[in-house]
């Protein structure tokens, strides 16, 4: 797989890092009048940044696994917000064989911090739209200071297109620290701590972003991969109840959604937590005693024990072992049922989409027969019945896929990769948009957009390593959204087409935050139609799908596929999103 064969070239790319924006001699400051707290930030020639702002208390000791507690700076504090802070507990080398992420220099359970980036010379009276970023990483790795997510060029580019925005990103707990599940945690309403961290950060934005020049009534939450799953689960939070006001108005989900984490509703994390409790020698007569034992363990001991267990289950960094759990107070039923029955925050403007080959990285290349795919599905999704697997294979006939003779890759691999992409990425997106428009109070006033990314800046790397069969894989959107094709990791391997796509994609995201329309701003993707007309039947109508990049579409860059419009997506997703199949998948 890529994660062992591409290390040399990707390591060379990573060594170059991001070019640092030029510093400014004028340090921006922000004053919170209610608490009389000052923040001192930094400015470059691109944007102003305020780093390591605490929104939650230390999560160590008795706060481990518990819902986060809001943090308040003492009145009169002057906060030095010029240096990045610690990441939440995770491995310091996130993916050793695939170094697209920075090494983590510092970890701590006192990690509930956020960053705010804004256009130069922003003042409180500007009331700019806010984009709140939730990073991905399989609920296992991620931090707001990773250079892959450096927002400087995104913020600068939006301002240049006359749609200036405020960017906020929050750290949240990961792995066993953020997604442990046990009877004792359930009894104390402490499940899904990582999602509760995200929610608390969104309330911080509501309370304080106006002082930074942001508008708390125009907040767009957005994320990629498990960050997009977090976005989807923020939409379904509390079944659409409990909060007196939803702390956002728009949402963008990139390669993820509320139903993307299979095993959420079958207590997958509970089973793994029980196993880890035994491995940590914390087995006790009661769940509450086991919880206290886990809380007493040194952070490094719990982290190393958890990682050894996670990596034994998933060699790709141990990702996706500890995931959200339902039912719980935050996710009161299976995410698919919450969506199907309208139990979510309604009237939210939505963009949702995927990378054309989102499943490629996660599909074993050795698959070369229908029986091999069936066994792979049974192993990956153990509650799928034989009848469901047989129906899935019928929906993806191997005759629709071609082998790659140059790399000796079977057509069966591409068949399984497409199936994986739909199940985990495309169909959650489609379900989100379909139910969002179905339950809108006034469908004419709610925006719903779908996209498929059909281009990647990985192309030159893949050509060098004879890995072109990966196509447009997972994570390809990040390099365009944060524009590391212009100045960053992929600068030296990108094309003019990549740079144009980055500019227009960033413009569309900012335009959506500004207007609820991804095509309205100057320099954005033009002609992006809503997925469904307000009066359309979402069950029978083929949605409008905006294809971003790729051959035969708006751009001429290499690495994409020209058949993104020709996929049997509606029929296939009707199958994967069917309540019976969703129940088997645990979503």
DRENMAR-329746 format. One record per residue (C-alpha): residue number from 1; residue in three letters; x, y, z. Coordinates in Angstrom, 2 decimals, always signed. Each point is the difference from the previous one (the first is absolute). Layout:
N
   nr  rest        u        v        w
  NUM   ALA        X        Y        Z
...
This chain:
587
   nr  rest        u        v        w
    1   UNK    +0.00    +0.00    +0.00
    2   UNK    +0.94    +3.65    -0.33
    3   UNK    +0.84    +0.28    +3.66
    4   UNK    +3.15    -2.09    -0.38
    5   UNK    +1.06    +0.66    -3.59
    6   UNK    -0.23    +3.78    -0.25
    7   UNK    +1.84    +1.01    +3.15
    8   UNK    +3.22    +1.05    -1.69
    9   UNK    -1.51    +2.43    -2.47
   10   UNK    -2.62    +1.34    +2.38
   11   UNK    +2.66    +0.39    +2.67
   12   UNK    +1.98    +2.15    -2.39
   13   UNK    -3.09    +2.11    -0.66
   14   UNK    -0.69    +0.39    +3.71
   15   UNK    +3.54    +1.08    +0.72
   16   UNK    -0.65    +3.14    -2.01
   17   UNK    -2.98    +0.89    +2.22
   18   UNK    -2.11    +3.09    -0.36
   19   UNK    +1.59    +3.26    -0.92
   20   UNK    -0.54    +2.32    +2.97
   21   UNK    -2.08    +3.13    -0.62
   22   UNK    +2.04    +3.17    +0.42
   23   UNK    -0.38    +1.38    +3.53
   24   UNK    -1.36    +3.45    +0.74
   25   UNK    +1.39    +2.38    +2.57
   26   UNK    -3.49    +0.89    +1.23
   27   UNK    -1.50    -2.51    +2.44
   28   UNK    -3.82    -0.14    -0.05
   29   UNK    -1.91    -0.01    +3.27
   30   UNK    -3.54    -0.98    +0.94
   31   UNK    -1.92    +1.05    +3.11
   32   UNK    -2.83    -1.99    +1.57
   33   UNK    -1.94    +2.77    +1.75
   34   UNK    -2.21    -2.23    +2.15
   35   UNK    +2.97    -1.66    +1.72
   36   UNK    +2.60    +2.71    -0.63
   37   UNK    +2.37    -2.49    -1.62
   38   UNK    +2.50    +0.98    -2.72
   39   UNK    +1.50    -2.26    -2.66
   40   UNK    +3.22    +0.89    -1.73
   41   UNK    +0.43    -1.70    -3.39
   42   UNK    +2.31    +0.07    -2.99
   43   UNK    -0.33    +1.46    -3.48
   44   UNK    +1.57    -0.94    -3.31
   45   UNK    -0.39    +1.37    -3.49
   46   UNK    -2.95    -2.41    -0.43
   47   UNK    -2.06    +0.00    +3.20
   48   UNK    -0.16    +0.49    +3.75
   49   UNK    +0.13    -2.97    +2.36
   50   UNK    -0.86    -0.65    +3.64
   51   UNK    +1.23    -3.40    +1.21
   52   UNK    -0.41    -2.24    +3.03
   53   UNK    -3.17    +1.63    +1.31
   54   UNK    -1.46    -2.14    +2.77
   55   UNK    -3.68    -0.85    -0.24
   56   UNK    -0.10    -3.01    +2.35
   57   UNK    +1.54    -1.04    +3.31
   58   UNK    +2.81    -2.53    +0.34
   59   UNK    -1.45    -3.46    -0.76
   60   UNK    +2.40    -2.03    +2.15
   61   UNK    -0.75    -1.72    +3.32
   62   UNK    -3.69    -0.16    +0.82
   63   UNK    -0.73    +2.01    -3.16
   64   UNK    +1.36    -2.82    -2.18
   65   UNK    -2.85    -1.40    -2.13
   66   UNK    -2.39    +2.53    +1.56
   67   UNK    -1.95    +2.71    -1.86
   68   UNK    +2.17    +3.09    -0.44
   69   UNK    -0.28    +2.92    +2.38
   70   UNK    +0.13    +3.56    -1.37
   71   UNK    +3.19    +1.90    +0.76
   72   UNK    -0.05    +3.66    +1.00
   73   UNK    +3.11    +2.16    +0.12
   74   UNK    +0.33    +2.09    +3.17
   75   UNK    -1.22    +3.54    -0.44
   76   UNK    +2.74    +2.31    -1.14
   77   UNK    +2.06    -2.76    -1.65
   78   UNK    +2.23    +0.85    -2.93
   79   UNK    +0.32    -3.24    -1.99
   80   UNK    +3.01    -0.61    -2.21
   81   UNK    -1.72    -1.64    -2.96
   82   UNK    +3.08    -0.11    -2.20
   83   UNK    +1.21    -3.58    +0.50
   84   UNK    -1.66    -3.30    -0.87
   85   UNK    -0.96    -2.25    +2.90
   86   UNK    -0.17    -3.70    +0.76
   87   UNK    -1.99    -2.50    -2.01
   88   UNK    -2.37    -2.37    +1.75
   89   UNK    +1.54    -3.41    +0.84
   90   UNK    +1.02    -1.90    -3.13
   91   UNK    +3.10    -1.48    -1.62
   92   UNK    +2.64    +2.64    -0.67
   93   UNK    +0.71    -1.48    -3.43
   94   UNK    -3.57    -0.30    -1.32
   95   UNK    +0.52    -2.16    -3.12
   96   UNK    +3.67    -1.06    -0.27
   97   UNK    -0.39    -1.51    -3.48
   98   UNK    -2.06    +2.84    -1.41
   99   UNK    +1.48    +3.27    +1.29
  100   UNK    -2.55    +2.53    -1.18
  101   UNK    -0.59    +1.09    +3.61
  102   UNK    +2.50    +1.83    +2.18
  103   UNK    +1.61    -1.82    +2.88
  104   UNK    -1.67    +1.04    +3.23
  105   UNK    +2.46    +1.82    +2.23
  106   UNK    -2.07    +0.16    +3.17
  107   UNK    -3.00    -1.91    +1.39
  108   UNK    -1.99    +0.64    +3.15
  109   UNK    -3.41    -0.64    +1.43
  110   UNK    -0.14    +3.75    +0.54
  111   UNK    -0.62    +0.39    -3.73
  112   UNK    -3.43    +1.58    -0.47
  113   UNK    +1.18    +3.02    -1.92
  114   UNK    -0.92    +1.70    -3.23
  115   UNK    +1.51    +2.36    -2.52
  116   UNK    -1.56    +3.00    -1.71
  117   UNK    +1.30    +1.31    -3.33
  118   UNK    -1.44    +3.06    -1.67
  119   UNK    +0.71    +2.44    -2.84
  120   UNK    +2.46    +2.79    +0.62
  121   UNK    -1.36    +3.05    +1.81
  122   UNK    -3.27    -1.65    +1.06
  123   UNK    -1.94    +1.89    +2.66
  124   UNK    -2.90    -1.08    +2.25
  125   UNK    -2.44    +2.05    -2.07
  126   UNK    +0.68    -2.06    -3.14
  127   UNK    -2.26    -2.91    +1.07
  128   UNK    +1.51    -2.43    -2.51
  129   UNK    -1.33    -3.53    -0.64
  130   UNK    +1.79    -2.71    +1.96
  131   UNK    +1.28    -3.36    -1.26
  132   UNK    +0.63    -2.43    +2.87
  133   UNK    +2.31    -2.86    -0.98
  134   UNK    -0.17    -3.54    +1.44
  135   UNK    +3.04    -2.06    -1.03
  136   UNK    -0.13    -3.64    -1.02
  137   UNK    +2.35    -2.88    +0.79
  138   UNK    -2.10    -3.06    +0.76
  139   UNK    -0.93    +1.36    +3.43
  140   UNK    +3.59    -0.93    +0.86
  141   UNK    +2.36    +2.74    -1.20
  142   UNK    -0.29    +3.70    -0.76
  143   UNK    +0.81    +3.46    +1.28
  144   UNK    -0.85    +3.57    -0.94
  145   UNK    +3.63    +1.00    -0.52
  146   UNK    +0.82    -2.52    -2.74
  147   UNK    +1.41    +1.77    -3.06
  148   UNK    -2.37    -2.00    -2.21
  149   UNK    -2.77    +2.16    +1.51
  150   UNK    +1.83    +3.33    +0.01
  151   UNK    -2.82    +2.46    -0.79
  152   UNK    +2.14    +2.97    -1.02
  153   UNK    -0.46    -0.33    -3.77
  154   UNK    -3.66    -0.96    +0.37
  155   UNK    -0.74    +3.10    +2.10
  156   UNK    +2.07    +2.24    -2.28
  157   UNK    -1.57    -1.40    -3.16
  158   UNK    -3.53    +0.49    +1.31
  159   UNK    +0.73    +3.63    +0.85
  160   UNK    +1.45    +0.54    -3.48
  161   UNK    -3.28    -1.29    -1.47
  162   UNK    -2.01    +2.46    +2.13
  163   UNK    -1.43    -2.73    +2.25
  164   UNK    +2.15    +0.48    +3.12
  165   UNK    -0.53    -2.61    +2.70
  166   UNK    +1.22    -0.88    +3.49
  167   UNK    +1.56    -3.47    +0.34
  168   UNK    -0.23    -1.87    +3.31
  169   UNK    +1.32    -3.49    +0.75
  170   UNK    -0.35    -1.99    +3.21
  171   UNK    +2.01    -2.80    +1.58
  172   UNK    -2.16    -2.81    +1.32
  173   UNK    +0.73    -3.27    +1.77
  174   UNK    +0.79    -3.08    -2.07
  175   UNK    +0.23    -3.77    +0.30
  176   UNK    -0.69    -1.53    +3.40
  177   UNK    +0.17    +3.49    +1.57
  178   UNK    -2.82    +1.35    -2.18
  179   UNK    -2.09    -3.03    -0.88
  180   UNK    +0.16    -2.49    +2.87
  181   UNK    -3.28    -1.80    +0.66
  182   UNK    -1.08    -1.89    +3.11
  183   UNK    -3.10    -0.38    +2.19
  184   UNK    +1.44    +2.43    +2.55
  185   UNK    +0.66    +2.62    -2.66
  186   UNK    -3.48    -0.48    -1.40
  187   UNK    -1.56    +0.38    +3.46
  188   UNK    +1.78    +3.32    +0.50
  189   UNK    -0.85    +1.25    -3.52
  190   UNK    +3.70    +0.05    -0.84
  191   UNK    +0.02    -1.87    -3.30
  192   UNK    +1.42    +1.71    -3.09
  193   UNK    +2.24    +2.42    +1.90
  194   UNK    +1.73    +1.01    -3.24
  195   UNK    -3.30    +1.11    -1.53
  196   UNK    -0.89    +1.85    +3.18
  197   UNK    +3.35    +1.80    -0.27
  198   UNK    -0.96    +1.14    -3.50
  199   UNK    -3.36    +1.20    +1.26
  200   UNK    +1.57    +2.01    +2.81
  201   UNK    +2.36    +1.65    -2.50
  202   UNK    -2.99    +0.95    -2.15
  203   UNK    -1.60    +1.64    +3.03
  204   UNK    +3.27    +1.86    +0.65
  205   UNK    -0.34    +1.38    -3.52
  206   UNK    -3.53    +1.15    +0.76
  207   UNK    +1.16    +1.78    +3.15
  208   UNK    +3.26    +1.56    -1.14
  209   UNK    +0.52    +0.13    -3.76
  210   UNK    -1.60    +3.44    -0.33
  211   UNK    +2.99    +1.50    +1.80
  212   UNK    +2.23    -1.43    -2.75
  213   UNK    -2.17    +1.52    -2.73
  214   UNK    -2.18    -3.06    -0.64
  215   UNK    -3.76    -0.36    -0.22
  216   UNK    -1.39    -2.69    +2.34
  217   UNK    -3.16    -0.11    -2.11
  218   UNK    +1.94    -1.04    -3.11
  219   UNK    +2.02    -3.04    +1.05
  220   UNK    +0.83    -2.81    -2.42
  221   UNK    +1.44    -3.19    +1.45
  222   UNK    +2.13    -2.04    -2.37
  223   UNK    +2.27    -3.00    +0.16
  224   UNK    +1.58    -2.85    -1.94
  225   UNK    -0.17    -3.76    +0.53
  226   UNK    -0.79    -0.60    +3.67
  227   UNK    -0.12    +3.76    +0.34
  228   UNK    -2.90    -0.08    -2.48
  229   UNK    -1.55    -2.79    +2.06
  230   UNK    +0.31    +2.33    +2.99
  231   UNK    -1.78    +2.70    -2.01
  232   UNK    -2.80    -2.43    -0.85
  233   UNK    -0.35    -1.05    +3.63
  234   UNK    -0.12    +3.64    +1.10
  235   UNK    -3.01    +0.33    -2.32
  236   UNK    -1.71    -3.02    +1.61
  237   UNK    +1.10    +1.00    +3.53
  238   UNK    -2.57    -0.79    +2.70
  239   UNK    -2.41    -1.09    -2.71
  240   UNK    -0.52    +3.65    -0.90
  241   UNK    -1.03    +0.86    +3.57
  242   UNK    +1.61    +1.23    +3.26
  243   UNK    +1.93    +2.98    -1.34
  244   UNK    -2.01    +3.19    +0.25
  245   UNK    +1.74    +1.13    -3.16
  246   UNK    +2.07    -1.96    -2.52
  247   UNK    +3.50    +1.56    +0.06
  248   UNK    +0.40    +0.05    -3.80
  249   UNK    -2.04    +0.76    -3.11
  250   UNK    +1.85    -1.80    -2.81
  251   UNK    +2.05    -3.17    -0.37
  252   UNK    +2.52    -1.47    -2.45
  253   UNK    +0.85    -3.71    +0.12
  254   UNK    +2.98    -1.23    -2.01
  255   UNK    +0.22    -3.81    -0.29
  256   UNK    -2.13    -0.75    +3.02
  257   UNK    -3.33    +0.45    +1.70
  258   UNK    -2.07    -1.06    +2.97
  259   UNK    -0.27    -3.59    -1.29
  260   UNK    +3.63    -0.46    -1.07
  261   UNK    +1.27    -1.76    +3.15
  262   UNK    -1.24    -3.57    -0.28
  263   UNK    -0.44    -1.59    +3.41
  264   UNK    -1.26    +3.16    +1.70
  265   UNK    -3.32    -1.57    +0.99
  266   UNK    +1.35    -3.50    +0.75
  267   UNK    +2.17    +1.12    +2.93
  268   UNK    +3.24    -0.61    -1.86
  269   UNK    +1.87    +2.37    +2.32
  270   UNK    -1.49    -1.72    +3.05
  271   UNK    +1.44    -3.33    -1.09
  272   UNK    +3.40    +1.55    -0.62
  273   UNK    -0.08    +1.89    +3.30
  274   UNK    -0.69    -3.26    +1.83
  275   UNK    +2.95    -1.68    -1.71
  276   UNK    +2.29    +2.93    +0.74
  277   UNK    -1.11    +0.00    +3.64
  278   UNK    +1.19    -3.57    +0.25
  279   UNK    +3.29    +0.77    -1.78
  280   UNK    +0.58    +2.88    +2.43
  281   UNK    -0.58    -2.30    +2.99
  282   UNK    -3.03    +2.01    +1.04
  283   UNK    -2.60    -2.77    +0.03
  284   UNK    -2.13    +0.37    +3.13
  285   UNK    -3.36    -1.17    +1.44
  286   UNK    -1.81    +3.14    -1.20
  287   UNK    +0.21    +2.32    -2.97
  288   UNK    +0.46    +3.01    +2.29
  289   UNK    +3.03    -1.62    +1.63
  290   UNK    +1.49    -0.76    -3.42
  291   UNK    -0.56    +3.61    -1.01
  292   UNK    +1.81    +1.28    +3.09
  293   UNK    +2.92    -2.30    -0.77
  294   UNK    +0.23    +1.29    -3.57
  295   UNK    -0.06    +3.56    +1.33
  296   UNK    +2.89    -0.71    +2.36
  297   UNK    +2.29    -1.28    -2.75
  298   UNK    +2.73    +2.40    -1.14
  299   UNK    -0.91    +1.55    -3.34
  300   UNK    +2.97    -1.61    -1.77
  301   UNK    -0.86    -3.45    +1.36
  302   UNK    -3.61    +0.18    -1.17
  303   UNK    +1.05    +1.45    -3.35
  304   UNK    +2.65    -2.63    -0.70
  305   UNK    -2.29    -2.87    +1.07
  306   UNK    -2.79    +1.33    -2.19
  307   UNK    +2.30    +0.51    -2.99
  308   UNK    +1.40    -3.53    +0.19
  309   UNK    -3.56    -1.30    -0.05
  310   UNK    -1.16    +2.36    -2.77
  311   UNK    +2.93    -0.80    -2.26
  312   UNK    -0.68    -3.72    +0.41
  313   UNK    -3.42    +0.62    -1.54
  314   UNK    +0.93    +2.57    -2.64
  315   UNK    +3.56    +0.35    -1.27
  316   UNK    -0.91    +3.41    -1.42
  317   UNK    +0.84    +1.89    +3.18
  318   UNK    -2.60    -1.88    +2.05
  319   UNK    -2.69    +2.25    -1.43
  320   UNK    -3.70    -0.46    +0.55
  321   UNK    +0.07    -2.34    +2.99
  322   UNK    -1.52    +2.37    +2.55
  323   UNK    -2.92    +1.78    -1.65
  324   UNK    -3.23    +1.72    +1.06
  325   UNK    -2.67    -2.03    +1.80
  326   UNK    -3.78    -0.04    -0.20
  327   UNK    -2.37    -0.01    +1.70
  328   UNK    +1.28    +2.70    +2.32
  329   UNK    -1.16    +3.39    +1.14
  330   UNK    +1.82    +1.65    -2.91
  331   UNK    -0.98    -2.63    -2.61
  332   UNK    -3.35    -1.27    +1.33
  333   UNK    -0.57    -2.55    -2.78
  334   UNK    +1.86    -1.41    -2.97
  335   UNK    +1.16    +2.92    -2.18
  336   UNK    -1.83    -1.38    -3.05
  337   UNK    -3.28    -0.17    +1.91
  338   UNK    +0.47    +3.52    +1.33
  339   UNK    +0.38    +1.21    -3.58
  340   UNK    -2.81    -2.11    -1.47
  341   UNK    -2.47    +1.16    +2.67
  342   UNK    +0.95    +3.67    +0.01
  343   UNK    +1.59    -0.01    +3.44
  344   UNK    +2.73    +2.52    -0.74
  345   UNK    +0.61    +3.72    -0.27
  346   UNK    -2.18    +1.07    -2.88
  347   UNK    +0.37    +2.86    -2.47
  348   UNK    +3.79    -0.27    -0.14
  349   UNK    +1.62    +0.86    -3.35
  350   UNK    +2.17    -2.95    -1.08
  351   UNK    +2.81    -0.90    -2.39
  352   UNK    +0.99    -3.65    +0.03
  353   UNK    +2.31    -1.97    -2.25
  354   UNK    +2.82    -2.46    -0.48
  355   UNK    +3.18    -0.73    -1.91
  356   UNK    -0.60    -2.09    -3.10
  357   UNK    +2.13    -2.87    +1.31
  358   UNK    -0.50    +0.51    +3.73
  359   UNK    +0.13    -3.74    +0.62
  360   UNK    +3.30    -0.66    -1.78
  361   UNK    +2.40    +0.38    +2.95
  362   UNK    -2.16    -2.22    +2.19
  363   UNK    -0.54    -2.90    -2.42
  364   UNK    +2.51    -2.87    -0.09
  365   UNK    +1.63    -0.31    -3.41
  366   UNK    +0.09    -3.80    +0.27
  367   UNK    -3.74    -0.31    -0.58
  368   UNK    -0.37    -1.92    -3.26
  369   UNK    -3.29    -1.89    +0.15
  370   UNK    -3.60    +0.36    +1.11
  371   UNK    +0.57    -2.44    +2.83
  372   UNK    +2.98    +2.04    +1.21
  373   UNK    -2.12    +3.15    +0.06
  374   UNK    -2.78    -1.83    +1.83
  375   UNK    +2.46    -1.18    +2.66
  376   UNK    +1.45    +3.52    +0.26
  377   UNK    -3.48    +1.48    +0.52
  378   UNK    -0.85    -2.58    +2.62
  379   UNK    +3.20    +0.75    +1.88
  380   UNK    -0.38    +3.79    -0.26
  381   UNK    -3.73    +0.11    +0.74
  382   UNK    -0.67    -3.14    +2.08
  383   UNK    -3.76    +0.52    +0.33
  384   UNK    -0.66    -0.01    -3.74
  385   UNK    -2.02    -3.06    -0.96
  386   UNK    +0.95    -2.25    -2.90
  387   UNK    -3.08    +1.21    -1.85
  388   UNK    +1.05    +3.64    +0.41
  389   UNK    +3.51    -0.74    -1.22
  390   UNK    -1.35    -1.89    -3.02
  391   UNK    -2.30    +2.91    -0.86
  392   UNK    +2.89    +2.45    +0.35
  393   UNK    +2.13    -1.99    -2.42
  394   UNK    -2.91    -0.08    -2.47
  395   UNK    -0.22    +3.80    +0.16
  396   UNK    +3.67    +0.30    -0.96
  397   UNK    +0.49    -2.47    -2.88
  398   UNK    +3.67    -0.58    -0.72
  399   UNK    -0.70    +0.58    -3.69
  400   UNK    -0.25    +3.73    +0.76
  401   UNK    +3.63    +0.13    +1.16
  402   UNK    +3.32    -0.50    -1.78
  403   UNK    +3.26    -1.42    +1.27
  404   UNK    +3.23    +2.01    +0.07
  405   UNK    +2.55    -2.19    -1.79
  406   UNK    +2.89    +2.40    +0.61
  407   UNK    -0.27    -0.60    +3.76
  408   UNK    -1.55    -3.47    -0.19
  409   UNK    -3.13    +1.19    +1.80
  410   UNK    -3.18    -2.02    -0.52
  411   UNK    -3.30    +1.51    -1.07
  412   UNK    -1.32    -1.46    +3.24
  413   UNK    +2.10    +2.53    +1.95
  414   UNK    -1.67    +2.91    -1.80
  415   UNK    -3.38    -1.62    +0.58
  416   UNK    +0.65    -0.28    +3.74
  417   UNK    +1.47    +3.50    +0.16
  418   UNK    -3.13    +1.52    -1.58
  419   UNK    -2.21    -1.99    +2.34
  420   UNK    +2.03    +1.20    +2.98
  421   UNK    -0.18    +3.61    -1.22
  422   UNK    -3.76    -0.09    -0.30
  423   UNK    -0.63    -1.76    +3.29
  424   UNK    +2.25    +2.22    +2.13
  425   UNK    +0.08    +3.32    -1.84
  426   UNK    -2.36    +0.66    -2.91
  427   UNK    -3.19    -1.53    +1.39
  428   UNK    +0.24    +1.74    +3.40
  429   UNK    +0.29    +3.24    -1.99
  430   UNK    -3.05    -0.79    -2.08
  431   UNK    -2.08    -0.97    +3.05
  432   UNK    +0.93    +3.25    +1.74
  433   UNK    -1.11    +2.15    -2.92
  434   UNK    -3.17    -2.02    -0.66
  435   UNK    -1.24    +0.16    +3.58
  436   UNK    +1.06    +3.62    +0.45
  437   UNK    -2.20    +1.15    -2.87
  438   UNK    -2.83    -2.40    +0.95
  439   UNK    -0.39    +1.39    +3.52
  440   UNK    +0.70    +3.66    -0.68
  441   UNK    -2.72    +2.30    +1.28
  442   UNK    +0.18    +1.88    -3.31
  443   UNK    +2.08    -1.88    -2.59
  444   UNK    +0.25    +3.12    -2.15
  445   UNK    +2.06    +1.68    +2.72
  446   UNK    +2.47    -2.84    +0.65
  447   UNK    +3.09    -0.59    -2.14
  448   UNK    +1.12    -3.54    -0.83
  449   UNK    +3.01    -0.78    -2.19
  450   UNK    +1.89    -3.15    -0.98
  451   UNK    +3.44    -0.37    -1.55
  452   UNK    +2.50    -2.62    -1.10
  453   UNK    +3.66    +0.98    -0.08
  454   UNK    +1.49    -1.42    -3.19
  455   UNK    +3.61    +1.23    +0.22
  456   UNK    +3.00    -0.45    +2.26
  457   UNK    +3.47    +1.46    +0.45
  458   UNK    +1.21    -3.48    +0.99
  459   UNK    +0.26    -0.78    -3.72
  460   UNK    +3.74    +0.54    -0.46
  461   UNK    +0.75    -1.99    +3.14
  462   UNK    -2.21    -2.84    -1.21
  463   UNK    +1.57    +0.02    -3.46
  464   UNK    +3.48    -0.18    +1.51
  465   UNK    -0.98    -2.95    +2.20
  466   UNK    -2.24    -1.77    -2.55
  467   UNK    -3.01    +0.55    +2.26
  468   UNK    -2.26    +1.80    -2.46
  469   UNK    -2.76    -2.51    +0.72
  470   UNK    -0.71    +1.99    +3.17
  471   UNK    -1.62    +2.64    -2.22
  472   UNK    -1.37    +2.90    +2.05
  473   UNK    +0.32    -1.39    +3.52
  474   UNK    -1.04    +1.06    +3.46
  475   UNK    +1.59    +3.25    +1.23
  476   UNK    +0.32    +1.43    -3.54
  477   UNK    -2.39    +2.83    +0.93
  478   UNK    +2.22    +1.26    +2.82
  479   UNK    +2.81    +1.04    -2.33
  480   UNK    -2.42    +2.16    -1.97
  481   UNK    -2.04    +1.43    +2.85
  482   UNK    +3.08    +1.14    +1.94
  483   UNK    +1.89    +0.70    -3.23
  484   UNK    +3.18    -1.94    +0.73
  485   UNK    +0.26    -0.37    -3.79
  486   UNK    +0.91    +3.69    -0.24
  487   UNK    +2.27    +0.35    +3.00
  488   UNK    +0.61    -3.10    +2.06
  489   UNK    +0.40    -3.75    -0.10
  490   UNK    -1.15    -0.50    -3.61
  491   UNK    +1.38    +3.20    -1.52
  492   UNK    +2.76    -1.73    -1.93
  493   UNK    -2.23    -2.71    -1.51
  494   UNK    -3.13    +2.01    -0.75
  495   UNK    -1.20    +1.27    -3.36
  496   UNK    -1.63    +3.24    -1.09
  497   UNK    -3.26    -1.96    +0.00
  498   UNK    +0.56    -0.96    +3.65
  499   UNK    +0.61    +3.58    +0.98
  500   UNK    -3.10    +1.19    -1.83
  501   UNK    -2.14    -2.66    +1.64
  502   UNK    +1.40    +0.96    +3.43
  503   UNK    -0.87    +3.64    -0.59
  504   UNK    -3.53    -0.72    -1.17
  505   UNK    -0.73    -2.66    +2.62
  506   UNK    +1.14    +2.29    +2.81
  507   UNK    -2.07    +2.77    -1.53
  508   UNK    -3.09    -2.21    -0.07
  509   UNK    +0.36    -1.06    +3.63
  510   UNK    +0.30    +3.65    +1.04
  511   UNK    -2.86    +1.00    -2.31
  512   UNK    -2.22    -2.64    +1.60
  513   UNK    +0.86    +1.28    +3.48
  514   UNK    -0.73    +3.53    -1.14
  515   UNK    -3.13    -0.47    -2.12
  516   UNK    -1.12    -3.62    +0.29
  517   UNK    +0.92    -0.28    -3.70
  518   UNK    +3.36    -1.51    -1.09
  519   UNK    -0.10    +1.70    -3.42
  520   UNK    -0.88    +3.58    +0.89
  521   UNK    +3.44    +1.36    +0.92
  522   UNK    +2.49    +1.23    -2.52
  523   UNK    +2.56    -2.70    -0.81
  524   UNK    -2.13    -2.92    +1.27
  525   UNK    -1.22    -3.08    -1.84
  526   UNK    -2.70    +1.22    -2.36
  527   UNK    -3.24    -1.72    -0.93
  528   UNK    -0.27    -2.12    +3.14
  529   UNK    -3.67    -0.97    +0.15
  530   UNK    -1.85    -1.10    +3.11
  531   UNK    -0.19    -3.78    +0.40
  532   UNK    -3.79    -0.06    +0.05
  533   UNK    -2.67    +2.47    -0.98
  534   UNK    -2.19    +1.00    +2.92
  535   UNK    -2.95    -2.09    -1.24
  536   UNK    +1.98    -3.00    -1.24
  537   UNK    -0.47    -3.57    +1.22
  538   UNK    +3.36    -0.90    +1.48
  539   UNK    -0.78    -3.72    -0.24
  540   UNK    -0.49    -0.03    -3.77
  541   UNK    +1.79    +3.07    -1.34
  542   UNK    +3.64    -0.15    -1.03
  543   UNK    +1.73    +2.84    +1.84
  544   UNK    +2.17    +2.65    -1.59
  545   UNK    +3.64    -0.90    +0.68
  546   UNK    +2.73    +2.61    -0.47
  547   UNK    +3.18    -1.71    -1.17
  548   UNK    +3.05    +1.98    +1.09
  549   UNK    +3.00    -0.40    -2.28
  550   UNK    +1.09    -2.94    -2.10
  551   UNK    +0.05    -0.82    -3.72
  552   UNK    -3.03    +0.95    -2.00
  553   UNK    -1.33    +2.29    +2.70
  554   UNK    +0.85    +3.57    +0.93
  555   UNK    +3.73    -0.60    +0.15
  556   UNK    +2.49    -2.05    -1.98
  557   UNK    +2.22    -1.21    +2.80
  558   UNK    +1.20    -3.59    +0.11
  559   UNK    -0.86    -2.55    +2.66
  560   UNK    -3.76    +0.19    -0.25
  561   UNK    -2.55    -2.22    -1.68
  562   UNK    -2.44    +1.16    -2.62
  563   UNK    -2.83    -2.30    +1.01
  564   UNK    -1.05    +1.61    +3.26
  565   UNK    -3.42    +0.82    -1.48
  566   UNK    -0.57    -3.53    -1.28
  567   UNK    -0.20    -1.89    +3.28
  568   UNK    -3.16    -1.75    +1.16
  569   UNK    +0.11    +2.03    +3.19
  570   UNK    -3.68    +0.50    +0.81
  571   UNK    -0.86    -3.71    -0.21
  572   UNK    +3.12    -1.10    +1.85
  573   UNK    -0.47    +2.53    +2.78
  574   UNK    -3.66    -0.93    +0.36
  575   UNK    +1.33    -3.45    +0.86
  576   UNK    +2.71    +1.09    +2.45
  577   UNK    -2.31    +2.53    +1.67
  578   UNK    -2.89    -2.47    +0.33
  579   UNK    -0.96    -0.35    +3.68
  580   UNK    +0.67    -3.76    +0.05
  581   UNK    +3.47    +0.33    -1.50
  582   UNK    +0.78    +3.06    +2.12
  583   UNK    -0.91    -2.01    +3.09
  584   UNK    +2.39    -2.78    -1.08
  585   UNK    +2.75    +2.59    -0.50
  586   UNK    -0.65    +1.49    +3.41
  587   UNK    -0.72    +3.48    -1.27
